Amino acid sequence: MRIAVVSLFPEMIREALKHGVVGRAAERGGFEVGCVDPRDYATDLHRSVDDRPYGGGPGMVLKVEPLRSAIRAAADLLPAGSRRVYLGADGRRFDQELAREALAWPGLCLVAGRYEGVDERLLEREVDESWSIGDYILSGGELPALVVIDAIARLLPGTLGSSESAVQESFSDGLLDWPHYTRPAIVDGRAIPEVLASGDHAKIHRWRLREALGRTWLRRPELLERRGMSGEERALLEEFKVERARNARKCEDKS
């Protein structure tokens, strides 16, 4: 897959992609990421890419001409049929489903905004859609671009050490992940759940599904409402609730 990022700070993107599993995947040629700087397309002596907003107010707005040229140059780096996405707070919420959807595209152009935003006329003519990584304000779109790249790249074959890793991670089945444990078996007097050392893979699978359902019910119940549950999963969730209530009573008795 090819990705092009339009950014005033391309080194932020390049430096971040040197590290971790995504960086190693890029080195192996699993995917390509190019950067285009709108300042390279500014026409004045100071390489200006922003100007004061019409109507007054604080901050500056990214101008149409240099950003438009940069987006079109980035698009030229990508295969036909690639999508152009602006990363802004008012966009469609980026999630695992959207990451999988984008993976099927031939390429992706990510436009990282800065300052107070981008001239609306550019978004209307040069961008296919907008994405948001959350309901908060950032200084620019570079961090969201890296989030999107990381999420998509992890889905590419060979990026992760195990082909099962991407399948078993949080949100892969609409659920949060189950608790994880490693050696030693006892830490500060607290032992790992016995089932994990049993060697019974069917029981381990059942325990992990139950814990994933329970954790999602506790922390992100709206995910369960959106996803739905099978009869077996409902029974496992009820089992989780009963055990949780039993443990809470034990704690109260000790206190």
LINDA-V670614 format. One record per residue. N is the residue number from 1. RES is the residue in one small letter. OMEGA is omega in whole degrees, -180 to 180 (NA if undefined). Layout:
# LINDA-V670614
n:N res:RES omega:OMEGA
n:N res:RES omega:OMEGA
This chain:
# LINDA-V670614
n:1 res:m omega:177
n:2 res:r omega:177
n:3 res:i omega:175
n:4 res:a omega:-179
n:5 res:v omega:174
n:6 res:v omega:-172
n:7 res:s omega:173
n:8 res:l omega:-180
n:9 res:f omega:-176
n:10 res:p omega:-180
n:11 res:e omega:175
n:12 res:m omega:-179
n:13 res:i omega:-176
n:14 res:r omega:-178
n:15 res:e omega:-179
n:16 res:a omega:-176
n:17 res:l omega:176
n:18 res:k omega:-168
n:19 res:h omega:172
n:20 res:g omega:-176
n:21 res:v omega:180
n:22 res:v omega:177
n:23 res:g omega:179
n:24 res:r omega:178
n:25 res:a omega:178
n:26 res:a omega:178
n:27 res:e omega:-179
n:28 res:r omega:180
n:29 res:g omega:179
n:30 res:g omega:174
n:31 res:f omega:-178
n:32 res:e omega:176
n:33 res:v omega:176
n:34 res:g omega:-179
n:35 res:c omega:177
n:36 res:v omega:-178
n:37 res:d omega:179
n:38 res:p omega:180
n:39 res:r omega:178
n:40 res:d omega:-178
n:41 res:y omega:174
n:42 res:a omega:-173
n:43 res:t omega:-178
n:44 res:d omega:-175
n:45 res:l omega:-176
n:46 res:h omega:-180
n:47 res:r omega:-177
n:48 res:s omega:178
n:49 res:v omega:-178
n:50 res:d omega:180
n:51 res:d omega:-178
n:52 res:r omega:180
n:53 res:p omega:171
n:54 res:y omega:-180
n:55 res:g omega:178
n:56 res:g omega:-179
n:57 res:g omega:-177
n:58 res:p omega:173
n:59 res:g omega:-179
n:60 res:m omega:-179
n:61 res:v omega:179
n:62 res:l omega:-176
n:63 res:k omega:-177
n:64 res:v omega:-167
n:65 res:e omega:-178
n:66 res:p omega:-179
n:67 res:l omega:178
n:68 res:r omega:179
n:69 res:s omega:180
n:70 res:a omega:179
n:71 res:i omega:-180
n:72 res:r omega:176
n:73 res:a omega:178
n:74 res:a omega:179
n:75 res:a omega:179
n:76 res:d omega:178
n:77 res:l omega:-172
n:78 res:l omega:177
n:79 res:p omega:176
n:80 res:a omega:-180
n:81 res:g omega:177
n:82 res:s omega:-177
n:83 res:r omega:177
n:84 res:r omega:-174
n:85 res:v omega:174
n:86 res:y omega:-179
n:87 res:l omega:-177
n:88 res:g omega:-175
n:89 res:a omega:-176
n:90 res:d omega:-176
n:91 res:g omega:175
n:92 res:r omega:-178
n:93 res:r omega:178
n:94 res:f omega:180
n:95 res:d omega:-176
n:96 res:q omega:179
n:97 res:e omega:179
n:98 res:l omega:176
n:99 res:a omega:179
n:100 res:r omega:178
n:101 res:e omega:-178
n:102 res:a omega:-180
n:103 res:l omega:-178
n:104 res:a omega:180
n:105 res:w omega:179
n:106 res:p omega:-180
n:107 res:g omega:-175
n:108 res:l omega:174
n:109 res:c omega:-180
n:110 res:l omega:-179
n:111 res:v omega:-179
n:112 res:a omega:179
n:113 res:g omega:176
n:114 res:r omega:177
n:115 res:y omega:-178
n:116 res:e omega:-180
n:117 res:g omega:-175
n:118 res:v omega:176
n:119 res:d omega:-174
n:120 res:e omega:-178
n:121 res:r omega:176
n:122 res:l omega:180
n:123 res:l omega:-179
n:124 res:e omega:-173
n:125 res:r omega:-169
n:126 res:e omega:-174
n:127 res:v omega:179
n:128 res:d omega:-180
n:129 res:e omega:179
n:130 res:s omega:177
n:131 res:w omega:175
n:132 res:s omega:177
n:133 res:i omega:178
n:134 res:g omega:-177
n:135 res:d omega:176
n:136 res:y omega:-175
n:137 res:i omega:176
n:138 res:l omega:-179
n:139 res:s omega:-179
n:140 res:g omega:-175
n:141 res:g omega:-178
n:142 res:e omega:179
n:143 res:l omega:173
n:144 res:p omega:179
n:145 res:a omega:179
n:146 res:l omega:177
n:147 res:v omega:-180
n:148 res:v omega:-180
n:149 res:i omega:-179
n:150 res:d omega:-178
n:151 res:a omega:-180
n:152 res:i omega:-176
n:153 res:a omega:-180
n:154 res:r omega:-179
n:155 res:l omega:-179
n:156 res:l omega:178
n:157 res:p omega:177
n:158 res:g omega:-180
n:159 res:t omega:-180
n:160 res:l omega:-177
n:161 res:g omega:-180
n:162 res:s omega:179
n:163 res:s omega:-179
n:164 res:e omega:-173
n:165 res:s omega:-178
n:166 res:a omega:-180
n:167 res:v omega:-172
n:168 res:q omega:-178
n:169 res:e omega:177
n:170 res:s omega:176
n:171 res:f omega:-179
n:172 res:s omega:177
n:173 res:d omega:-180
n:174 res:g omega:-179
n:175 res:l omega:169
n:176 res:l omega:-177
n:177 res:d omega:176
n:178 res:w omega:177
n:179 res:p omega:179
n:180 res:h omega:179
n:181 res:y omega:174
n:182 res:t omega:-177
n:183 res:r omega:6
n:184 res:p omega:-176
n:185 res:a omega:180
n:186 res:i omega:178
n:187 res:v omega:-179
n:188 res:d omega:178
n:189 res:g omega:-179
n:190 res:r omega:-177
n:191 res:a omega:175
n:192 res:i omega:173
n:193 res:p omega:-175
n:194 res:e omega:-175
n:195 res:v omega:-176
n:196 res:l omega:178
n:197 res:a omega:-174
n:198 res:s omega:-175
n:199 res:g omega:179
n:200 res:d omega:-173
n:201 res:h omega:179
n:202 res:a omega:179
n:203 res:k omega:179
n:204 res:i omega:178
n:205 res:h omega:-180
n:206 res:r omega:179
n:207 res:w omega:-179
n:208 res:r omega:178
n:209 res:l omega:179
n:210 res:r omega:-179
n:211 res:e omega:178
n:212 res:a omega:177
n:213 res:l omega:-178
n:214 res:g omega:-180
n:215 res:r omega:178
n:216 res:t omega:178
n:217 res:w omega:-179
n:218 res:l omega:-168
n:219 res:r omega:-178
n:220 res:r omega:-176
n:221 res:p omega:-180
n:222 res:e omega:177
n:223 res:l omega:178
n:224 res:l omega:180
n:225 res:e omega:-179
n:226 res:r omega:-175
n:227 res:r omega:-173
n:228 res:g omega:-179
n:229 res:m omega:174
n:230 res:s omega:178
n:231 res:g omega:178
n:232 res:e omega:-179
n:233 res:e omega:177
n:234 res:r omega:178
n:235 res:a omega:178
n:236 res:l omega:179
n:237 res:l omega:177
n:238 res:e omega:177
n:239 res:e omega:177
n:240 res:f omega:-179
n:241 res:k omega:-180
n:242 res:v omega:-179
n:243 res:e omega:179
n:244 res:r omega:178
n:245 res:a omega:179
n:246 res:r omega:179
n:247 res:n omega:178
n:248 res:a omega:179
n:249 res:r omega:179
n:250 res:k omega:179
n:251 res:c omega:178
n:252 res:e omega:180
n:253 res:d omega:-179
n:254 res:k omega:-179
n:255 res:s omega:NA
